[in-house]
Amino acid sequence: MSRLSAVRPAYWISGVLLVVAVVVPLLVPTYAKADPHLWGFPFFYWYQLMWVFLSAILVSISYRLLRAEERRRRAAQGLGDPDAPDADADTKEAGQ
């Protein structure tokens, strides 16, 4: 089995979301026009501002997907929840 087939779908989906968030706003033909206007603003301005919010949403979705995948991976390996307080660290500190 190749290493590529071992990559989980969450990583692919996150990668695609991040590529869309970065590449689409850089495609000049998609926004190189003045019409239509929205509340008096030319298309270029409101389109770019729209992508600021869309990119934030896409990055947030990607983060949540990767975080859930990391939790599943750690649970499968018996490592526990990475967000839970570390009980071992408390016992080590108490013993010192």
C-alpha positions as CSV (number, residue, x, y, z in Angstrom):
1,M,0.0,0.0,0.0
2,S,1.3,3.4,-0.9
3,R,1.6,6.3,1.6
4,L,-0.8,8.3,-0.5
5,S,-3.6,5.8,0.0
6,A,-3.1,6.1,3.8
7,V,-4.0,9.8,3.8
8,R,-7.3,10.4,5.3
9,P,-10.1,12.2,3.5
10,A,-10.1,15.0,6.1
11,Y,-6.6,16.0,5.0
12,W,-7.6,16.1,1.3
13,I,-10.8,18.1,2.1
14,S,-8.9,20.6,4.2
15,G,-6.2,21.0,1.6
16,V,-8.8,21.7,-1.1
17,L,-10.6,24.2,1.1
18,L,-7.3,26.0,1.8
19,V,-6.3,26.0,-1.9
20,V,-9.7,27.5,-2.8
21,A,-9.4,30.2,-0.1
22,V,-6.0,31.2,-1.5
23,V,-6.2,30.7,-5.2
24,V,-9.7,32.0,-6.2
25,P,-9.1,35.5,-4.9
26,L,-5.9,35.6,-7.0
27,L,-7.7,34.8,-10.3
28,V,-7.9,38.3,-11.8
29,P,-10.4,37.5,-14.5
30,T,-13.0,36.7,-11.9
31,Y,-13.0,40.3,-10.5
32,A,-11.6,42.5,-13.2
33,K,-14.8,44.5,-13.8
34,A,-16.7,47.4,-12.3
35,D,-20.3,46.1,-12.6
36,P,-22.4,45.1,-10.8
37,H,-22.4,47.6,-8.0
38,L,-23.5,46.7,-4.5
39,W,-24.6,49.6,-2.3
40,G,-22.6,51.9,-4.5
41,F,-19.4,49.9,-4.3
42,P,-17.9,48.6,-7.5
43,F,-17.7,44.8,-8.0
44,F,-14.0,44.6,-7.3
45,Y,-14.3,45.9,-3.8
46,W,-17.2,43.9,-2.5
47,Y,-16.0,40.8,-4.2
48,Q,-12.6,41.0,-2.5
49,L,-14.3,41.8,0.9
50,M,-16.6,38.8,0.4
51,W,-13.5,36.6,0.0
52,V,-12.1,37.8,3.3
53,F,-15.1,36.4,5.1
54,L,-15.4,33.2,2.9
55,S,-11.7,32.5,3.5
56,A,-12.2,32.8,7.2
57,I,-15.1,30.4,7.0
58,L,-13.1,27.9,4.9
59,V,-10.1,28.1,7.2
60,S,-12.3,27.5,10.2
61,I,-13.9,24.4,8.5
62,S,-10.5,23.1,7.7
63,Y,-9.3,23.6,11.2
64,R,-12.3,21.8,12.7
65,L,-11.9,18.9,10.3
66,L,-8.2,18.4,11.1
67,R,-8.8,18.8,14.8
68,A,-11.5,16.0,14.7
69,E,-9.2,13.8,12.6
70,E,-6.4,14.3,15.1
71,R,-8.7,13.3,18.0
72,R,-9.8,10.2,16.1
73,R,-6.2,9.3,15.4
74,R,-5.1,9.8,19.0
75,A,-8.0,7.8,20.3
76,A,-7.2,4.9,17.9
77,Q,-3.6,4.9,19.3
78,G,-4.8,5.1,22.9
79,L,-3.2,8.5,23.5
80,G,-6.3,10.2,24.8
81,D,-7.8,13.6,24.1
82,P,-5.2,16.3,23.3
83,D,-7.5,19.0,24.8
84,A,-8.1,17.2,28.1
85,P,-6.0,18.2,31.1
86,D,-2.9,16.0,31.3
87,A,-3.3,13.8,34.4
88,D,0.3,12.5,34.1
89,A,1.7,16.1,34.3
90,D,-0.1,16.7,37.5
91,T,1.2,13.5,39.2
92,K,4.8,14.3,38.0
93,E,4.6,17.8,39.5
94,A,3.3,16.5,42.7
95,G,6.1,13.9,43.0
96,Q,8.8,16.5,42.5
